[in-house]
Amino acid sequence: MTYDIIVVGAGPAGLTAALYALRAGKSVLILEKGAFGGQATFSPKIENYPGMTEISGSDLADKMVEQVLYQGADVDVEEVVEIKNEGNLKKVVTDSGEHLARAVIVATGAHHRRLGVEGEDKFIGEGISFCAVCDGAFYKDKKVLVIGGGNSALQEALSLSEICEEVTIVQNLAFFTGEERLQALINKKDNVSVIFSHTVERVLGDTAFEGIVIKGEKGERELKADGMFVAIGLVPEMKAFESVIELDERGYAKSGEACITKTEGIYVAGDCRTKDVRQISTACADGAIAALTAVKYVENL
Ligand SMILES: Cc1cc2nc3c(=O)[nH]c(=O)nc-3n(C[C@H](O)[C@H](O)[C@H](O)COP(=O)(O)OP(=O)(O)OC[C@H]3O[C@@H](n4cnc5c(N)ncnc54)[C@H](O)[C@@H]3O)c2cc1C
């Protein structure tokens, strides 16, 4: 079967794109390699998605999936490894086969770079976070750690300093790599301290996050805290699409608010594209835009 639109990735962007395309009367296949719902499924509590006072990421994801199934989406668990542009048709190659579509929306998101240390996986979403805007409020008047020294780490530390009692930044280098303007703001904060030239060795805690062990020239030591924000970079999931989508220097899809790419009939949506704010609401907005543009393209073929 040739689909009108194939959506790659079932995060908030992909699911919203599918919803809009289905409601415009198009046939849609969603291909997802992992968890339906995307990154949001890692969040135990979401409080900034309009209309929901408080909802877990997995409940929100379930509702989004239920909605696209109700509208008639086909879904498959497959990893897309390449898209071949064959003019009016696009061949979507996966780890287990091939699918054809008139248009494709790539909504493969990004994942936060992990520390890769012992104990980390256990507490992601329950003590270890990657987003102060999303989770900072859960640490009101508490002690938190921020790992990293670039712009995002400094920004995370600044926003946490407004909420938390104490913020400790741990940076592996002897200096920050973030902007001087942000460094100056950090220096003015009484409740922010910095530990340079230390790496995170492991996470402490059996059933709840208790802190970390860090290592510097003088050996190892423990840092106790209520939570930790890891800000050592985001990794976009775009490598497989390089032949049809131009990427920026950091590997994100080069595309403006219109979500179009260098290839006619191929669109991008959500965290995988160059943008300033990566949130569920902005991913959904992209999904709607990409879908409506793709629908128009398909109708004009
Ligand atoms: C722990 C955590 C908490 C968060 N909390 C909040 C919050 O409270 N509020 C908020 O607004 N935002 C929050 N965010 C951010 C939010 O989850 C993301 O901005 C949003 O999910 C981005 O949506 P997306 O659809 O663009 O990408 P993603 O959610 O990353 O979804 C992309 C999907 O594509 C799939 N995929 C990738 N490559 C392929 C491939 N080759 N083939 C098939 N499938 C593929 C992935 O498996 C994934 O399911 C949080 C993020 C994290 C990690």
The ligand as an SDF file (V2000), in Angstrom:
LIG
                    3D

 53 58  0  0  0  0  0  0  0  0999 V2000
   12.8050   13.4140   31.4580 C   0  0  0  0  0  0  0  0  0  0  0  0
   12.1650   14.4300   30.5480 C   0  0  0  0  0  0  0  0  0  0  0  0
   11.1500   15.2340   31.0690 C   0  0  0  0  0  0  0  0  0  0  0  0
   10.5340   16.1650   30.2540 C   0  0  0  0  0  0  0  0  0  0  0  0
    9.5280   16.9100   30.7790 N   0  0  0  0  0  0  0  0  0  0  0  0
    8.8810   17.8030   30.0050 C   0  0  0  0  0  0  0  0  0  0  0  0
    7.8120   18.5810   30.5340 C   0  0  0  0  0  0  0  0  0  0  0  0
    7.4700   18.4900   31.7240 O   0  0  0  0  0  0  0  0  0  0  0  0
    7.1960   19.4530   29.6930 N   0  0  0  0  0  0  0  0  0  0  0  0
    7.5610   19.6190   28.3810 C   0  0  0  0  0  0  0  0  0  0  0  0
    6.9290   20.3980   27.6580 O   0  0  0  0  0  0  0  0  0  0  0  0
    8.5900   18.9040   27.8620 N   0  0  0  0  0  0  0  0  0  0  0  0
    9.2550   18.0140   28.6320 C   0  0  0  0  0  0  0  0  0  0  0  0
   10.3080   17.3080   28.1260 N   0  0  0  0  0  0  0  0  0  0  0  0
   10.7190   17.5660   26.7250 C   0  0  0  0  0  0  0  0  0  0  0  0
    9.7240   16.8960   25.7610 C   0  0  0  0  0  0  0  0  0  0  0  0
    9.5310   15.5560   26.1550 O   0  0  0  0  0  0  0  0  0  0  0  0
   10.2530   16.9630   24.3290 C   0  0  0  0  0  0  0  0  0  0  0  0
   10.4620   18.3120   23.9790 O   0  0  0  0  0  0  0  0  0  0  0  0
    9.2440   16.3530   23.3580 C   0  0  0  0  0  0  0  0  0  0  0  0
    8.9740   15.0010   23.6900 O   0  0  0  0  0  0  0  0  0  0  0  0
    9.7580   16.4120   21.9230 C   0  0  0  0  0  0  0  0  0  0  0  0
    8.8540   15.7370   21.1130 O   0  0  0  0  0  0  0  0  0  0  0  0
    9.2770   15.1430   19.7000 P   0  0  0  0  0  0  0  0  0  0  0  0
    8.0780   14.4360   19.1880 O   0  0  0  0  0  0  0  0  0  0  0  0
    9.8800   16.1960   18.8700 O   0  0  0  0  0  0  0  0  0  0  0  0
   10.4670   14.1300   19.9870 O   0  0  0  0  0  0  0  0  0  0  0  0
   10.5680   12.8500   20.9420 P   0  0  0  0  0  0  0  0  0  0  0  0
    9.6830   12.9750   22.0970 O   0  0  0  0  0  0  0  0  0  0  0  0
   12.0370   12.6910   21.1590 O   0  0  0  0  0  0  0  0  0  0  0  0
   10.0250   11.6580   20.0440 O   0  0  0  0  0  0  0  0  0  0  0  0
   10.7390   11.1920   18.9510 C   0  0  0  0  0  0  0  0  0  0  0  0
   10.3950    9.7360   18.7430 C   0  0  0  0  0  0  0  0  0  0  0  0
   11.0000    9.3060   17.5220 O   0  0  0  0  0  0  0  0  0  0  0  0
   11.4890    7.9910   17.6970 C   0  0  0  0  0  0  0  0  0  0  0  0
   12.5550    7.7650   16.7120 N   0  0  0  0  0  0  0  0  0  0  0  0
   13.7910    8.3390   16.6870 C   0  0  0  0  0  0  0  0  0  0  0  0
   14.4790    7.8960   15.6160 N   0  0  0  0  0  0  0  0  0  0  0  0
   13.6760    7.0270   14.9620 C   0  0  0  0  0  0  0  0  0  0  0  0
   13.8260    6.2310   13.7820 C   0  0  0  0  0  0  0  0  0  0  0  0
   14.9560    6.2750   13.0500 N   0  0  0  0  0  0  0  0  0  0  0  0
   12.8060    5.4290   13.3950 N   0  0  0  0  0  0  0  0  0  0  0  0
   11.6340    5.3810   14.1230 C   0  0  0  0  0  0  0  0  0  0  0  0
   11.4430    6.1090   15.2490 N   0  0  0  0  0  0  0  0  0  0  0  0
   12.4480    6.9220   15.6510 C   0  0  0  0  0  0  0  0  0  0  0  0
   11.9990    7.9830   19.1320 C   0  0  0  0  0  0  0  0  0  0  0  0
   12.0550    6.6470   19.6360 O   0  0  0  0  0  0  0  0  0  0  0  0
   10.9330    8.8150   19.8290 C   0  0  0  0  0  0  0  0  0  0  0  0
    9.8770    8.0340   20.3480 O   0  0  0  0  0  0  0  0  0  0  0  0
   10.9510   16.3470   28.8930 C   0  0  0  0  0  0  0  0  0  0  0  0
   11.9700   15.5390   28.3730 C   0  0  0  0  0  0  0  0  0  0  0  0
   12.5790   14.5950   29.1860 C   0  0  0  0  0  0  0  0  0  0  0  0
   13.6710   13.7320   28.6040 C   0  0  0  0  0  0  0  0  0  0  0  0
  1  2  1  0
  2  3  1  0
  2 52  2  0
  3  4  2  0
  4  5  1  0
  4 50  1  0
  5  6  2  0
  6  7  1  0
  6 13  1  0
  7  8  2  0
  7  9  1  0
  9 10  1  0
 10 11  2  0
 10 12  1  0
 12 13  2  0
 13 14  1  0
 14 15  1  0
 14 50  1  0
 15 16  1  0
 16 17  1  0
 16 18  1  0
 18 19  1  0
 18 20  1  0
 20 21  1  0
 20 22  1  0
 22 23  1  0
 23 24  1  0
 24 25  2  0
 24 26  1  0
 24 27  1  0
 27 28  1  0
 28 29  2  0
 28 30  1  0
 28 31  1  0
 31 32  1  0
 32 33  1  0
 33 34  1  0
 33 48  1  0
 34 35  1  0
 35 36  1  0
 35 46  1  0
 36 37  1  0
 36 45  1  0
 37 38  2  0
 38 39  1  0
 39 40  1  0
 39 45  2  0
 40 41  1  0
 40 42  2  0
 42 43  1  0
 43 44  2  0
 44 45  1  0
 46 47  1  0
 46 48  1  0
 48 49  1  0
 50 51  2  0
 51 52  1  0
 52 53  1  0
M  END
$$$$
